[in-house]
């Protein structure tokens, strides 16, 4: 599931689908230096609040410069992965979506 402009909303896409891979893109996820900004994005408490277990978080590259934060966790009886990109969703295509997305979530 692709969720551009996702902000800190993690529960809605999880509750809405049975997907196991999510791609979130929001330029608010990082500051200018590429540091992850938790007041605009899912943070460590977020995963606890939704009841996720076995949470693993890692970063590849520099956020805001094509890098991503990868969160894997157990929720609803399945192992799930969220890829967070700190990019402009109107101009950036994540590698995970090179062949398209099975679903796109747009919320106003």
Order of alpha helices (4+ residues) and beta strands (2+ residues): beta-alpha-beta-alpha-beta-beta-beta
